[in-house]
C-alpha cells in the first residue's frame, strides 16, 4: 500500500496536469480514507477521489529487495563524484547474492573499489580481451578483501567502446531484463480496477458526496514491474482497453482516470 506522502505527491501532480478534472474549479484536502481526497466546488458540493496504485504485487515482492540492495551499493559508490578512469569506460558491478552492504564497512568498501579500479586501469592494455565490444569479465579481487566479500565480479568496457564523462554515473548494475509480455501488466491493471469497482457502495451517503472519482496511477510498477508497452502497444492502447472495461463496470464512480506521473501520461477512461 502506498504511503499518504506518495499519494499526496501523485494527486498534486495530477491536479497540476489536469486542474479541470472535475469539470469546474475545486479545492481539495486529504479525506478520511475513504475517500483519499475530498474536493469541494464553489457551490459546496463534495467530490471524493479515491486513489489506487496499478502494480503487480507478486513482481514487486520479487524485485524490490534486489533493487533496494543495489541502491544501497550505489549510494555508497557514487561514481558521478569520481573522475572516470583513463582507459576503462562503463562498469557493471555484480554483488554476491543475499549480501547487504554493512554500514560499518561501507567507506572502506568504497575505498577498496576505487583502488582496485585504479590499479586495473593502469594495466588495462595487458588484460585479455580488454577491447572486446561485449565487455571484459573481472572476478579476481585478490588483495581487496571487502570486494571479495561483497562482489562476484565486474563487467568492464574500454573507453573506446563506452566513453564516460565526469559527472555521470559510470559504475552501475546491469539493467534488469528478460522476456516479458505486456499482458502481465494489463491483467494487473484489470485486477486493480475490479477491486475498486466492487467497493464503496455506501460511500456517497456516508461522506455526503455529490460525486466520487477513481484515480488509477502507475508508480512502483514503473520501476519494479515488467513494462506494459511493446511495439504497437503503449499507453494509448492501455487507456482504450480500460475505457472499454470501465464502460461495462465502473462501480459507483462518476469519473475514472489513468495516470503515470513519471511520463505524465494521463487519460480519462470513464
Secondary structure, DSSP 8 states (H G I E B T S, - for coil): ---HHHHHHHHHHHHHH-TTTTSS-EEEEE-SSSSSEEEEETT--EEEEEEEE---HHHHHHHHHHHHHHHHHHHHH-GGGS---SSEEEEEEEE-TT----GGGHHHHHHHHHHHHHHHHHTGGGSTTTT-TT-EEE---TT-HHHHHHEEEEEEEETTTS---TTS--EEE--------HHHHHHHHHHHHHHHHTS-TTHHHHTT-SEEEEEEE-SHHHHHS--S-BTTBSHHHHHHHHHHHHHH--TT-SEEEEEETTTTEEEE--
